[in-house]
Amino acid sequence: MQITKEMLREEIKTLKRASALHAKYSVSQYKNVLKTLDALKKEKELLEEKVKQRTLHLETEIQEKQALTHKLEKVAKYDQLTGLANRYLFLHELQLVQEEANLLEKPFSLMFIDLDGFKLVNDTYGHEVGDVLLQSVAKRLQTIVRKTDMVARLGGDEFTVILRDLEDKKKVKEIASSIIKMIKQVITIDSLKIYVGSSIGIYIYKFDENYQDVIVKADIAMYEAKKSGKGKYLFFDSYMQEHLQDTMLVKDKIKNALKEQTFVNFYQPIIGSYDLKIKGVEVLMRWRDGGTLVSPDIFIPILEEDRNLIKEVTFWQIEDTFLKMQKIHISFSLNISVKLLNDNDLIEKLQSLDKKYTIDKKRIFFEVTETSLSTNFKIASQILKEIKNMGYNLSLDDFGTGYSSLAYLREFPFDVMKIDKKFLDNVDKSSKDEKLLESIIHMAHMLDMKIVLEGIEYKEQINRFQKNTYIKYQGFYFSKPISFSKLLERYLN
């Protein structure tokens, strides 16, 4: 086939049209590609922003979780009031220190600290003042111990100090003395000046002991320090544990005695100086254990340590007295423990007995000692005034053995003052003692208070006061405490 010029021109035209069409679509495709790339870029940027935001969110979540974990850890390990280690962290640290001591053969010491008079502050001024007081004590403790030691608050007013790698008794004593000295310094809260003390039990660790035994022994030593007068420190000794075991045994027996009704009241006559006849009695508790009368010196201190026990026994004694006083027309004096001057339980008991019995309340005298008043002056004052308003009488026992006798005479509505025997012992040998006794009696008379002279043992002690209508006697010269049957026999005769 012969190709003509015309055919070539047509072919060229066709190629040009194809080229133009290809170019047109290529540009369009290129533009589409650019659009796609631009969309992909924007999508990438959006995705990157989302990833960035998510990363920031995750980082914030992680930080918040870390902060919450730290906060929970702090709550779990530290006392929220004082910032000291709490019981959990203390026990954990004590185990670590014990393991370290066993491994390195380096003993340590543990102090168990209890505040003296903290409950009185709480009851008198409220828990807010008590909390500030605890915070102040915590700061003082931290300034005394070494950086390697741990101070912890176990709860209430109980603190512990772990003295790491320290068994030198002399150094431990120095730290304990510093703690006692610093805590008893005045703590000013707003305008209040607060005073508390501290009792400290100390145990120096012996190897291969259970850490719980370490705590128990330091606690026992603290208990003995508090019982022996407060404001002191004592190192644990094995006799303390034996004594505590004996005490717990007696306490268990006392609880059974309440159930089995083996407590019994005895009565020491109070004699009128005018006619030397029985005018009343002091009700004194005794305990029959297996047929034997247990000395009150043994069981009364144990009763006093447990508020529930002393309350239950005292309430029994009061009700028994209400029954007995219907058989004999004399007055009855009942001793009230300081433990019962802290709340309204005694008032509520008397109110319930008032509905149950019809008695002459003027024949009941509730006796309190100066010491019991000094431990809780404000609340004790309210309770005693309420008892007085109910129609009962009040006696101040062991006058002159405390430090604020005149203040008590002014603040409390006492009807009777019982003068301690130490004022009578040398009255015939010392003119000073004689003048002092006469001054006390004159003061009581001016305040319209009756007098009971305690501890009368010799006839010479009563000669100077005989035929005095407002003075009565009590003591072995007239009678030891006797059973109710013997009292009836003696009174009727």
C-alpha positions as CSV (number, residue, x, y, z in Angstrom):
1,M,0.0,0.0,0.0
2,Q,1.4,3.4,-1.0
3,I,1.3,6.0,1.7
4,T,0.4,9.3,0.4
5,K,1.0,12.7,1.9
6,E,-2.6,13.0,2.7
7,M,-2.4,9.9,4.8
8,L,0.7,11.2,6.6
9,R,-1.0,14.5,7.4
10,E,-4.0,12.6,8.8
11,E,-1.8,10.4,10.9
12,I,0.0,13.5,12.2
13,K,-3.3,15.1,13.1
14,T,-4.4,12.0,14.9
15,L,-1.1,11.9,16.9
16,K,-1.5,15.5,17.8
17,R,-5.0,15.0,19.1
18,A,-3.9,11.9,21.0
19,S,-1.0,13.9,22.5
20,A,-3.2,16.8,23.4
21,L,-5.8,14.4,25.0
22,H,-3.0,12.6,26.9
23,A,-1.6,15.9,28.1
24,K,-5.0,17.0,29.2
25,Y,-5.6,13.8,31.3
26,S,-2.1,13.7,32.6
27,V,-2.5,17.2,34.1
28,S,-5.9,16.2,35.5
29,Q,-4.4,13.1,37.1
30,Y,-1.4,15.1,38.4
31,K,-3.8,17.6,40.0
32,N,-5.8,14.7,41.5
33,V,-2.5,13.2,42.8
34,L,-1.6,16.5,44.3
35,K,-5.0,16.8,45.9
36,T,-4.7,13.3,47.3
37,L,-1.2,14.0,48.6
38,D,-2.5,17.2,50.2
39,A,-5.4,15.4,51.8
40,L,-3.1,12.7,53.0
41,K,-0.8,15.3,54.5
42,K,-3.7,17.0,56.3
43,E,-4.9,13.6,57.6
44,K,-1.3,12.8,58.7
45,E,-1.1,16.2,60.5
46,L,-4.5,15.6,62.1
47,L,-3.5,12.1,63.1
48,E,-0.2,13.4,64.6
49,E,-2.2,16.0,66.6
50,K,-4.5,13.3,67.8
51,V,-1.5,11.2,68.8
52,K,0.1,14.2,70.5
53,Q,-3.0,15.0,72.5
54,R,-3.4,11.4,73.4
55,T,0.2,11.2,74.5
56,L,-0.3,14.3,76.6
57,H,-3.5,12.9,78.1
58,L,-1.7,9.6,78.8
59,E,1.2,11.5,80.5
60,T,-1.3,13.5,82.6
61,E,-3.1,10.3,83.5
62,I,0.2,8.7,84.5
63,Q,1.2,11.7,86.6
64,E,-2.2,11.8,88.3
65,K,-2.0,8.1,89.0
66,Q,1.5,8.5,90.4
67,A,0.3,11.4,92.6
68,L,-2.7,9.3,93.7
69,T,-0.4,6.4,94.4
70,H,1.9,8.7,96.4
71,K,-1.0,10.1,98.3
72,L,-2.4,6.6,99.1
73,E,1.0,5.5,100.1
74,K,1.3,8.5,102.4
75,V,-2.2,7.8,103.9
76,A,-1.2,4.1,104.4
77,K,2.1,4.8,106.0
78,Y,1.9,8.1,107.7
79,D,-0.2,9.6,110.5
80,Q,-2.5,12.2,109.0
81,L,-2.5,14.4,112.1
82,T,1.2,14.6,112.9
83,G,2.9,13.5,109.7
84,L,4.8,10.8,111.7
85,A,5.1,7.2,110.7
86,N,1.9,5.4,111.6
87,R,1.5,1.9,113.1
88,Y,1.8,0.1,109.7
89,L,5.1,1.8,108.8
90,F,6.4,1.5,112.3
91,L,5.9,-2.3,112.4
92,H,7.4,-2.6,108.9
93,E,10.5,-0.6,110.0
94,L,10.8,-2.5,113.3
95,Q,11.0,-5.8,111.4
96,L,13.7,-4.4,109.1
97,V,15.7,-3.0,112.0
98,Q,15.4,-6.3,113.8
99,E,16.6,-8.2,110.8
100,E,19.5,-5.8,110.4
101,A,20.4,-6.1,114.1
102,N,20.4,-9.9,113.8
103,L,22.5,-9.8,110.6
104,L,25.1,-7.2,111.7
105,E,24.9,-8.0,115.5
106,K,24.0,-4.4,116.3
107,P,21.3,-4.2,118.9
108,F,18.8,-1.4,119.0
109,S,16.4,0.2,121.5
110,L,12.7,0.8,121.5
111,M,10.9,3.5,123.4
112,F,7.2,3.4,124.1
113,I,5.9,6.9,125.1
114,D,2.5,7.7,126.6
115,L,1.4,11.2,127.5
116,D,0.4,12.0,131.1
117,G,-2.7,14.2,131.5
118,F,-3.7,14.2,127.8
119,K,-7.2,12.9,128.5
120,L,-7.7,15.8,130.9
121,V,-6.7,18.3,128.2
122,N,-9.0,16.6,125.7
123,D,-12.0,16.5,128.1
124,T,-11.4,20.1,129.4
125,Y,-10.6,22.0,126.2
126,G,-11.9,19.7,123.4
127,H,-10.4,17.5,120.7
128,E,-9.2,20.5,118.5
129,V,-6.8,21.6,121.3
130,G,-5.9,18.0,121.9
131,D,-4.9,17.6,118.2
132,V,-2.7,20.7,118.2
133,L,-1.1,19.4,121.4
134,L,-0.3,16.1,119.7
135,Q,1.2,17.9,116.7
136,S,3.4,20.0,119.1
137,V,4.6,16.9,120.9
138,A,5.4,15.2,117.5
139,K,7.6,18.1,116.5
140,R,9.4,18.1,119.8
141,L,10.1,14.4,119.6
142,Q,11.6,14.8,116.1
143,T,14.0,17.5,117.3
144,I,15.4,15.2,120.0
145,V,16.1,12.0,118.2
146,R,18.8,11.3,115.6
147,K,18.1,11.4,111.8
148,T,18.6,7.6,111.7
149,D,15.9,7.0,114.3
150,M,12.1,6.7,113.6
151,V,9.4,8.4,115.6
152,A,5.9,7.0,115.1
153,R,2.4,7.7,116.5
154,L,0.6,4.5,117.1
155,G,-2.7,6.2,117.9
156,G,-4.2,8.4,120.6
157,D,-1.4,9.8,122.7
158,E,0.9,6.8,122.2
159,F,4.3,7.3,120.4
160,T,7.2,5.1,119.8
161,V,10.9,5.8,118.9
162,I,13.2,3.2,117.3
163,L,16.8,4.0,118.3
164,R,18.7,2.2,115.5
165,D,22.1,0.7,116.4
166,L,21.9,2.0,120.0
167,E,22.3,-0.2,123.1
168,D,24.4,2.2,125.3
169,K,22.1,2.6,128.3
170,K,23.7,5.9,129.2
171,K,22.9,7.4,125.8
172,V,19.4,6.0,125.8
173,K,18.8,7.5,129.3
174,E,20.0,10.9,128.0
175,I,17.5,10.8,125.1
176,A,14.7,9.6,127.4
177,S,15.5,12.4,129.9
178,S,15.5,15.0,127.1
179,I,12.1,13.8,125.9
180,I,10.5,14.0,129.3
181,K,12.0,17.4,130.0
182,M,10.9,18.8,126.6
183,I,7.4,17.4,126.6
184,K,6.6,18.8,130.1
185,Q,7.5,22.4,129.0
186,V,4.4,24.6,128.5
187,I,2.6,24.4,125.1
188,T,0.8,27.6,124.2
189,I,-2.3,27.1,122.1
190,D,-4.0,30.3,121.3
191,S,-4.2,31.9,124.7
192,L,-4.2,28.6,126.6
193,K,-1.1,27.4,128.4
194,I,-1.2,23.6,128.3
195,Y,1.0,21.3,130.4
196,V,1.4,17.5,129.9
197,G,4.0,15.0,130.9
198,S,5.2,11.7,129.6
199,S,6.0,8.2,130.8
200,I,8.5,6.1,128.8
201,G,9.1,2.4,128.7
202,I,12.4,1.3,127.1
203,Y,13.5,-2.1,125.9
204,I,17.0,-2.9,124.6
205,Y,16.7,-5.6,121.9
206,K,18.2,-9.0,122.6
207,F,18.9,-11.1,119.5
208,D,16.6,-13.6,118.0
209,E,13.4,-12.3,119.6
210,N,10.1,-11.8,117.9
211,Y,9.5,-8.1,117.1
212,Q,6.0,-8.3,118.7
213,D,7.7,-9.3,122.0
214,V,9.9,-6.2,121.7
215,I,6.8,-4.0,121.5
216,V,5.1,-5.8,124.4
217,K,8.2,-5.4,126.7
218,A,8.6,-1.7,126.0
219,D,4.8,-1.3,126.6
220,I,5.0,-3.1,129.9
221,A,7.9,-0.9,131.0
222,M,5.9,2.2,130.1
223,Y,2.9,0.9,132.0
224,E,5.2,0.4,135.1
225,A,6.6,3.9,134.7
226,K,3.1,5.4,134.6
227,K,2.0,3.3,137.5
228,S,5.0,4.3,139.6
229,G,4.3,8.0,139.5
230,K,4.4,9.2,135.9
231,G,6.9,11.6,134.4
232,K,9.7,9.1,134.4
233,Y,11.3,6.3,132.2
234,L,11.9,2.7,133.1
235,F,13.9,0.0,131.3
236,F,12.1,-3.4,131.0
237,D,12.9,-6.0,133.5
238,S,11.6,-9.6,133.7
239,Y,10.0,-8.9,137.0
240,M,7.7,-6.5,135.3
241,Q,6.3,-9.2,133.0
242,E,5.8,-11.5,136.0
243,H,4.0,-8.8,137.9
244,L,1.8,-8.0,134.9
245,Q,0.9,-11.7,134.6
246,D,0.0,-11.8,138.3
247,T,-2.1,-8.6,137.9
248,M,-3.9,-10.2,134.9
249,L,-4.6,-13.3,137.0
250,V,-6.1,-11.2,139.8
251,K,-8.1,-9.1,137.3
252,D,-9.6,-12.3,135.9
253,K,-10.5,-13.4,139.4
254,I,-12.1,-10.0,140.1
255,K,-14.3,-10.4,137.0
256,N,-15.4,-13.8,138.3
257,A,-15.9,-12.3,141.7
258,L,-18.4,-9.8,140.3
259,K,-20.3,-12.7,138.6
260,E,-20.1,-15.0,141.7
261,Q,-20.9,-12.1,144.1
262,T,-17.9,-12.7,146.4
263,F,-17.4,-9.0,147.1
264,V,-18.6,-8.0,150.5
265,N,-18.9,-4.6,152.3
266,F,-17.4,-4.0,155.7
267,Y,-18.1,-1.0,157.8
268,Q,-15.8,1.2,160.0
269,P,-17.7,3.2,162.6
270,I,-17.6,7.0,162.7
271,I,-18.0,8.1,166.4
272,G,-19.5,11.3,167.7
273,S,-17.1,13.2,169.9
274,Y,-19.9,14.4,172.2
275,D,-21.3,11.0,173.3
276,L,-18.8,8.6,171.7
277,K,-21.7,6.7,170.0
278,I,-21.8,5.4,166.4
279,K,-23.1,8.2,164.1
280,G,-22.2,6.6,160.8
281,V,-19.8,4.3,159.0
282,E,-17.4,4.3,156.1
283,V,-18.3,1.5,153.6
284,L,-15.1,-0.4,152.8
285,M,-15.0,-3.2,150.2
286,R,-13.6,-6.6,150.8
287,W,-13.2,-9.6,148.6
288,R,-13.6,-13.2,149.6
289,D,-11.3,-15.4,147.4
290,G,-11.8,-19.1,148.3
291,G,-12.9,-18.3,151.8
292,T,-10.1,-15.9,152.5
293,L,-10.4,-12.1,152.7
294,V,-8.0,-10.5,150.2
295,S,-6.3,-7.3,151.3
296,P,-7.8,-4.2,149.6
297,D,-4.1,-3.2,149.0
298,I,-4.0,-6.0,146.4
299,F,-7.3,-5.7,144.5
300,I,-8.3,-2.0,144.9
301,P,-5.3,-0.7,142.7
302,I,-6.2,-3.3,140.1
303,L,-9.8,-2.2,140.1
304,E,-8.7,1.5,139.8
305,E,-6.7,0.7,136.6
306,D,-9.8,-0.6,134.8
307,R,-12.7,2.0,134.6
308,N,-15.3,-0.6,133.7
309,L,-14.4,-2.8,136.7
310,I,-14.3,0.0,139.3
311,K,-17.6,1.4,137.9
312,E,-19.3,-2.0,138.1
313,V,-18.0,-2.7,141.6
314,T,-18.8,0.8,142.9
315,F,-22.4,0.7,141.5
316,W,-22.9,-2.7,143.3
317,Q,-21.5,-1.1,146.5
318,I,-23.9,1.9,146.3
319,E,-27.0,-0.3,145.7
320,D,-26.0,-2.7,148.5
321,T,-25.7,0.4,150.8
322,F,-29.1,1.6,149.8
323,L,-30.5,-1.8,150.9
324,K,-28.5,-1.9,154.2
325,M,-29.4,1.7,155.3
326,Q,-33.0,0.7,155.6
327,K,-32.1,-1.6,158.5
328,I,-30.1,0.9,160.6
329,H,-30.5,4.7,161.1
330,I,-27.0,6.0,160.7
331,S,-25.1,7.7,157.9
332,F,-23.0,5.8,155.2
333,S,-19.9,7.2,153.6
334,L,-18.9,5.8,150.2
335,N,-15.6,6.3,148.4
336,I,-15.8,7.5,144.7
337,S,-13.0,6.7,142.4
338,V,-11.5,9.4,140.1
339,K,-12.5,7.2,137.2
340,L,-16.1,7.9,137.9
341,L,-15.6,11.7,137.9
342,N,-15.0,11.8,134.1
343,D,-18.5,11.4,132.7
344,N,-22.2,11.2,133.7
345,D,-22.4,7.4,134.3
346,L,-22.4,7.9,138.1
347,I,-25.2,10.5,137.8
348,E,-27.3,8.3,135.6
349,K,-26.8,5.3,138.0
350,L,-28.0,7.5,141.0
351,Q,-31.0,8.6,139.0
352,S,-32.0,5.0,138.2
353,L,-31.5,4.0,141.9
354,D,-33.6,7.0,143.0
355,K,-36.5,5.5,141.1
356,K,-35.9,2.1,142.6
357,Y,-35.4,3.0,146.3
358,T,-36.9,5.5,148.7
359,I,-34.0,6.6,151.0
360,D,-33.0,9.5,153.1
361,K,-30.3,11.0,150.9
362,K,-29.0,13.1,153.7
363,R,-27.6,9.9,155.3
364,I,-25.4,9.3,152.2
365,F,-21.9,10.9,152.0
366,F,-19.8,10.5,148.8
367,E,-16.1,10.8,149.6
368,V,-13.5,12.0,147.1
369,T,-9.8,12.6,147.7
370,E,-7.9,15.8,146.8
371,T,-5.8,13.7,144.4
372,S,-8.9,12.6,142.4
373,L,-10.0,16.2,142.1
374,S,-6.6,17.4,140.8
375,T,-6.7,15.0,137.9
376,N,-9.9,16.4,136.4
377,F,-10.9,19.6,138.2
378,K,-13.5,21.0,135.7
379,I,-15.5,17.9,134.9
380,A,-15.3,16.6,138.5
381,S,-16.7,19.9,139.8
382,Q,-19.8,19.6,137.5
383,I,-20.5,16.1,138.5
384,L,-20.1,16.7,142.3
385,K,-22.3,19.8,142.2
386,E,-25.0,17.7,140.4
387,I,-24.7,15.0,143.1
388,K,-25.1,17.7,145.7
389,N,-28.2,19.1,143.9
390,M,-29.7,15.6,144.0
391,G,-29.7,15.8,147.8
392,Y,-26.6,13.8,148.7
393,N,-23.7,15.0,150.9
394,L,-20.1,15.3,149.9
395,S,-16.9,14.6,151.9
396,L,-13.4,15.7,151.2
397,D,-11.2,12.8,152.2
398,D,-7.5,12.9,153.3
399,F,-7.5,16.7,153.6
400,G,-4.0,18.1,153.6
401,T,-2.4,15.4,151.5
402,G,-2.8,17.3,148.2
403,Y,-1.6,20.7,147.0
404,S,-4.8,22.7,146.4
405,S,-6.9,22.1,149.5
406,L,-8.1,25.7,149.9
407,A,-9.1,25.9,146.2
408,Y,-11.2,22.8,146.6
409,L,-12.9,24.2,149.7
410,R,-13.9,27.3,147.6
411,E,-15.0,25.5,144.5
412,F,-16.7,22.4,145.8
413,P,-19.8,22.2,148.0
414,F,-18.3,19.9,150.7
415,D,-20.3,19.1,153.8
416,V,-17.6,17.2,155.6
417,M,-13.8,17.4,155.9
418,K,-11.9,14.3,156.8
419,I,-8.5,15.3,158.3
420,D,-5.7,12.9,157.5
421,K,-4.1,11.1,160.5
422,K,-0.7,12.6,159.9
423,F,-2.0,15.8,161.4
424,L,-2.9,14.0,164.6
425,D,0.2,11.8,165.0
426,N,2.4,14.4,166.6
427,V,-0.2,16.8,167.9
428,D,0.9,16.0,171.5
429,K,4.6,16.4,170.8
430,S,4.6,19.4,168.5
431,S,3.0,22.8,169.2
432,K,3.3,23.6,165.5
433,D,1.2,20.5,164.6
434,E,-1.2,21.3,167.4
435,K,-1.7,24.9,166.1
436,L,-2.0,23.7,162.5
437,L,-4.7,21.1,163.4
438,E,-6.6,23.7,165.5
439,S,-6.5,26.2,162.5
440,I,-7.8,23.6,160.1
441,I,-10.7,22.7,162.4
442,H,-11.5,26.4,163.0
443,M,-11.5,27.1,159.2
444,A,-13.8,24.1,158.5
445,H,-16.1,25.3,161.3
446,M,-16.2,28.8,159.8
447,L,-17.1,27.2,156.4
448,D,-20.0,25.3,158.1
449,M,-18.3,21.9,157.5
450,K,-18.3,19.0,159.9
451,I,-15.0,17.3,160.8
452,V,-14.0,13.7,160.9
453,L,-10.6,13.0,162.5
454,E,-9.1,9.9,160.8
455,G,-6.7,7.4,162.2
456,I,-7.6,7.7,165.9
457,E,-5.5,5.1,167.7
458,Y,-5.0,6.4,171.2
459,K,-7.3,7.8,173.9
460,E,-5.0,10.9,174.3
461,Q,-5.9,11.9,170.7
462,I,-9.6,12.3,171.5
463,N,-9.4,14.0,174.9
464,R,-8.9,17.6,173.6
465,F,-11.9,17.4,171.2
466,Q,-14.5,15.5,173.3
467,K,-18.0,16.9,173.5
468,N,-17.6,18.9,170.3
469,T,-20.8,18.5,168.3
470,Y,-19.3,19.1,164.9
471,I,-16.3,16.7,165.3
472,K,-16.4,13.0,164.8
473,Y,-13.8,10.3,165.1
474,Q,-12.7,7.3,163.0
475,G,-9.9,4.8,163.8
476,F,-8.8,1.6,165.2
477,Y,-9.1,2.9,168.8
478,F,-12.9,2.5,168.3
479,S,-13.1,-0.2,165.8
480,K,-11.6,-1.9,162.8
481,P,-13.9,-2.4,159.8
482,I,-16.6,-5.0,160.7
483,S,-19.3,-7.0,159.0
484,F,-22.8,-5.7,158.8
485,S,-24.1,-8.2,161.3
486,K,-21.5,-7.1,163.9
487,L,-22.4,-3.4,163.1
488,L,-26.1,-4.1,163.9
489,E,-25.1,-5.9,167.0
490,R,-22.9,-3.1,168.2
491,Y,-25.3,-0.4,167.3
492,L,-28.4,-2.0,168.9
493,N,-26.5,-2.6,172.1
